[in-house]
Amino acid sequence: MPTFGIDSYVGEYRGDAIAFHFDYGIYSDPLECSSKSGFAERLERIGGKKAKIVSFHNPGSGYPFDEAIAIHFPSAGPKGIKLTVFATCQTQKEYETVRVIFRTIRFK
């Protein structure tokens, strides 16, 4: 599916049970969504950088699946560049697979 960004590099990868969307740029989503149903948040260091991982139920969002898990790096590159990877899953069972994938992210 074509994905377009105005001020950042964006993309999408979609499988049968998980869809990933990413945004690498200055205005990448900081994932301030604590009011969402089933919201959970954890902080980690991944690829040597601080990261926030959130998950929540997200029905009717227009994304392929209703269960959401995302990671945000507030400092992913030079000059305030951020990275957010947003995954939607068929069920919460896929969350652990997504967490494993998130933990493979590395920065140059």
C-alpha positions in Angstrom: 0.0 0.0 0.0 1.5 3.4 -0.9 2.3 5.5 2.1 3.3 9.2 1.8 4.9 11.5 4.2 5.2 15.3 4.0 8.0 16.0 6.4 9.4 12.5 7.2 10.2 9.1 5.8 7.2 6.8 6.2 6.4 3.2 5.2 4.3 0.2 5.8 4.7 -3.6 5.9 1.7 -5.8 6.1 1.4 -9.5 6.9 -1.5 -11.8 7.6 -1.7 -11.0 11.4 0.5 -7.9 11.9 0.8 -4.6 10.0 3.7 -2.2 10.7 3.7 1.5 9.9 6.7 3.7 10.6 7.5 7.4 10.7 11.1 8.7 10.9 11.1 12.4 11.2 10.8 15.5 13.4 7.1 15.2 14.0 6.9 11.4 14.6 4.0 10.5 16.9 5.2 10.5 20.6 2.4 8.0 21.5 0.7 10.1 24.1 -2.4 7.9 24.2 -3.0 6.9 27.8 -6.7 7.4 27.5 -7.0 4.4 25.1 -8.8 1.3 26.3 -6.3 -1.3 27.7 -3.4 1.2 27.6 -0.1 -0.1 28.9 3.3 1.6 28.7 6.9 0.5 29.4 10.3 2.2 28.9 13.3 0.3 27.5 16.7 0.9 26.0 16.8 -0.5 22.5 19.7 -0.1 20.1 21.4 2.1 22.7 18.5 4.6 22.8 15.6 5.3 25.1 12.3 4.0 23.8 8.7 4.0 24.9 6.5 1.0 24.1 2.8 1.3 24.4 -0.1 -1.1 23.7 -3.9 -0.6 23.6 -7.1 -1.7 22.0 -7.8 0.5 18.9 -11.0 -0.6 17.2 -12.4 1.5 14.3 -9.1 3.3 13.7 -8.8 2.5 10.0 -5.7 0.4 10.6 -5.8 -3.3 9.4 -6.2 -4.8 12.9 -7.7 -3.6 16.3 -4.9 -4.4 18.7 -2.1 -1.8 18.7 1.5 -1.9 20.0 4.0 0.8 19.1 7.4 2.0 19.9 8.7 5.6 20.0 12.3 6.8 20.0 12.4 10.5 21.0 16.0 10.7 19.8 16.6 8.5 16.8 18.8 10.7 14.6 20.4 14.1 14.1 18.6 17.4 14.6 15.6 16.1 16.6 14.7 13.2 14.3 12.4 10.7 16.0 11.2 7.3 15.1 7.8 5.7 15.7 6.9 2.2 14.6 3.2 1.4 15.0 2.0 -2.1 14.7 -1.6 -3.4 14.6 -2.3 -7.1 15.3 -5.2 -9.5 14.9 -4.9 -10.4 18.6 -2.8 -9.5 21.6 -1.0 -12.8 21.1 1.1 -11.2 18.4 2.4 -8.5 20.9 5.3 -10.7 21.9 6.4 -11.2 18.3 6.2 -7.5 17.7 8.3 -6.8 20.9 10.9 -9.2 19.7 11.0 -7.3 16.3 11.1 -3.9 18.1 14.2 -5.1 20.1 16.1 -5.8 16.8 16.0 -2.1 15.9 19.6 -0.7 15.6 20.9 2.8 14.8 24.0 3.8 12.8 
